[in-house]
Amino acid sequence: MVLSTELFDQDMILQCPICHRAMVRKGYWIKSVKTFTCDGGHNEMRLTYGQKIAIFERHRQATDNR
């Protein structure tokens, strides 16, 4: 599965697996980042390709249900 270029300009929600804080980032940011620092707990996390696919898929399903 590939990351849809149609979603690159869309706001997506990403959740810190440690403190569970929700963060909003654009699809192109999620596509390109390998690690990120949580806005809340300042934890540094890896973002794997599988996790990116899951975020894009969740967003796609949410927009399909509108």
NULUM-154705 format. One line per 2 residues: number of its first residue (from 1); for each residue z, y, x of C-alpha. Coordinates in nm, 3 decimals. Each point is the difference from the previous one (the first is absolute). Last residue first. Example, Ala and Ser with C-alpha at 12.3 -4.5 7.8 and 13.67 -1.06 7.14 Angstrom:
2
2	0.714:-0.106:1.367; 0.066:-0.344:-0.137
This chain:
66
66	0.583:1.192:-1.885; 0.030:-0.371:0.089
64	-0.279:0.019:0.260; 0.190:0.278:0.183
62	0.309:-0.219:0.037; -0.209:-0.299:0.109
60	-0.173:0.206:0.271; 0.332:0.138:0.122
58	0.154:-0.346:0.026; -0.314:-0.125:0.179
56	0.009:0.286:0.252; 0.368:-0.062:0.075
54	-0.054:-0.378:0.030; -0.299:0.050:0.232
52	0.210:0.229:0.220; 0.277:-0.261:0.015
50	-0.252:-0.264:0.111; -0.139:0.238:0.264
48	0.350:0.042:0.141; 0.210:0.314:-0.021
46	0.260:-0.002:0.272; 0.323:0.187:-0.069
44	0.212:0.270:0.167; 0.316:0.082:-0.194
42	0.062:0.368:-0.063; 0.231:-0.090:-0.290
40	-0.169:0.231:-0.248; -0.350:0.102:0.106
38	-0.065:-0.343:0.152; -0.178:0.002:0.334
36	-0.341:-0.160:0.015; -0.181:-0.263:0.203
34	-0.362:-0.116:0.004; -0.150:0.297:-0.188
32	-0.372:0.021:-0.079; -0.033:-0.155:-0.346
30	0.330:0.141:-0.128; -0.106:0.351:0.106
28	-0.346:-0.046:-0.161; 0.170:-0.109:-0.325
26	0.203:0.320:-0.020; 0.377:-0.025:0.028
24	0.288:0.012:-0.247; 0.335:-0.136:0.117
22	0.242:-0.216:-0.198; 0.339:-0.060:0.162
20	0.093:-0.367:0.004; 0.254:0.047:0.285
18	-0.123:-0.294:0.212; -0.341:-0.101:-0.141
16	-0.109:0.366:-0.019; -0.228:0.032:-0.302
14	-0.359:0.122:-0.004; -0.139:0.181:-0.299
12	-0.363:0.106:-0.001; -0.169:0.337:-0.040
10	-0.378:-0.041:-0.019; -0.247:0.140:0.255
8	-0.059:-0.339:0.168; -0.023:-0.185:-0.332
6	-0.380:-0.014:-0.031; -0.013:-0.125:0.361
4	0.143:-0.329:-0.127; 0.203:-0.186:0.261
2	-0.177:-0.327:0.070; 0.077:-0.353:-0.121
